[in-house]
């Protein structure tokens, strides 16, 4: 099972780097036809449709590979953990009794030195 996880990690990293490179290579809508490969060079390198169609399809394929590998890693990492709540697993529910419905009174109008002198000390 560790071999599959390692293989998914490698494919994930390669597809992420490929997406980054392919997105950076793509031209904006206002760019000229030969902005990234020289004038007229893109039509001979990638065919008659130019680099836009090739790069956008390659980016879409790499994005699908990235999402599939991410989903695969999530499924493999969650095996046998049906009832797991994640970060909320250790949180205990609050009881709906009297203690939860009554607010705690705090006297903040008197400074701590006066409270200690008046005998209203809060046990720690």
N, C-alpha and C positions, 0 to 999 in steps of 0.2 A: 504494500500500500504506500510505503514511503517513496517508492520509485515513481508512482503515478503522481503523487503530490509534487515531487521535484520536477517532473516533466511538465506539469501544469504551470509551475512557477517560471520555468525557463520560457515556455511558450508565451506566458503572460508578459514577461519583461520584453521579449523580442517584439511582440505585437504592439506593446505600448510605445517602444522606441520607433517602430515603423510608422505608427500613427503620427507621432510628433514630426518625424522627417517628412512624411507625405503632406501633412497640413502646412508645414513651412514652405514646401515646394510649390504649392498651389498659388495661382495668381488670383488677384482680386478681379471683380467684374469690370473694372475700368482699366485694367492693364492691357497693354498691346499684346499682339500675338506672339512676339518674339522677345518678351521682356526678360525671361529667365534663361533662355537657351540661345540667345542671339537672334538676329532677324531672320525669320524663315526656317530656322533650324528645328523647331518643334514639330513642324509638319512632316519633315522627313524622318525624324527620330521615332515618333509615336504613331505614324500613319496619317491619313488624311484628316482625321478628326482633331488632331493636335494632342497636347498633353492634358487638357482639361478632362476629357472623358476617361483617359487611362488613369490619371491620378485620383479622380473622384471614385472610380470603381475600386481601385486598390485600397483607398482609405476606407471605403464601406466594407470591404472584405476583412481588412485588419480590425475594424471595429467589431464586426460580428465575432471574429476569433477571440478578441479581447473579452467580450461579454460572455461568450460560452465558457471560456476558461475561468472567468471569475465565478460564474454560476457553479461550475464543477468544483472549484475550491470550497465554495460555501457548502455544497452538499457533502463533500468529503470531510470537512472539518466538523460538521454537525451530526455525524453518525452516532446513533444511540442516545441522543440528547433531545428527546421529544418534548418534555415538559420544562425545559430550561428557559428561564426568563431573562437571561443575559445579565445586564448590570443591575437589574431589579431582583435578582434571586435571593439576596440576603436581607431585603427590606421586609420588616414585619408589619402586618396590617395594624392600623390603629383600632382599638376597641371602641365600639359605639355605645359605651356606657356613660355614666355620670361624669367620670373624670375627663372624658374627651369633650363633653359639651360645656363644661364650666371653665371660664377664662381664669387665668392666674392673675391676682392683683399684685401690681408692683408699685410701690410708693417711690417715685423718682423725684419728687419735689424736695425731699430732704437730703442734704449731702451725707456721705458715708460717715463722716466724723460726728455729725449730730445724731445720726441713728445709733451709733455705738454709745454715745454719751447718754441718750435717752433710754437705753435699755432695749430697744427694738432691734436686737441682733438676729440675723438670719443664720440658722445653724448650717454648717457646711458639711 
